[in-house]
Amino acid sequence: QVQLVESGGGLVQAGGSLRLSCAASGGTISYYHMGWFRQAPGNERELVATISSGGSTNYADDVKGRFTISRDNGKNTVYLQMNSLKPSDTAVYYCYVPAYWGQGTQVTVSS
């Protein structure tokens, strides 16, 4: 059974940066699409970015040009580099591989 553990969240001022990491154990992620989702209070969970097994990426419109998803299959880890953060990016960020979710990491952006 795959386990996903996110890290790297925290409190940052608007305009700042954070890098989230998602470490997988119990299985290799090399063959799978992976993604980052987020959920703000009172909102539904929404897609932020995905990366295919071959490295193709896809982003939600409001994070394009600011966020970058990447993967290191040797480390069984997926990353989300977040730059130019806005208060509207405040949410719990979740890592996802088909059928499995991480526990989430809180990102708070102050104005």
C-alpha angles and dihedrals in degrees: 000000000000119000122196122199120189125202140166102069123132147120119311136164121250110279093030131115140237133180118214122202130200116196117195126206135175093044144022119268095198095104099044141085109239132194149184121228131179137204125198121196111284093009134102121253109270136195116256104173142337135202126198126222087260094051101258111148137207129188140194111252096247094056099042111123092016105060129052125194119202139163138214107200091186089062094036087233138130123201137201115201109198120194133174090024120200131201087249088065089068108121145106107280119214131195117220138194117171108291095003136084132187122231093254136243124235119239117189121183117193123207 
